[in-house]
């Protein structure tokens, strides 16, 4: 599944959407780190270029290519979408401490 396919799938889910496109040459690495971290407690599916994390309050779909990691958060309301985006962002920043990450969430 390409990043475009993941966006289409996430866009079809009902709820409030948040999207972040993060420029990095290590997108696949960070996608896999996020997935492996959360799979210990949550339902997770992933490969080198796509992933999905099912949180109690929503879902995070992920897509990686050679230039960027794209994150798609879908939740029932804005507060939960913002909370999940914050959780994902805090973990990603920890994993990518050697890189300067510019993470800007927008409504999707």
Secondary structure, DSSP 8 states (H G I E B T S, - for coil): --HHHHHHHHHHSSSEEEEEEEE-TTHHHHHHHHHHHHTTTSEEEE-SSEEEEEETTEEEEEEE-SSEEEEEEEESSHHHHHHHHHHHHHHHHHHTTTS-----EEE-
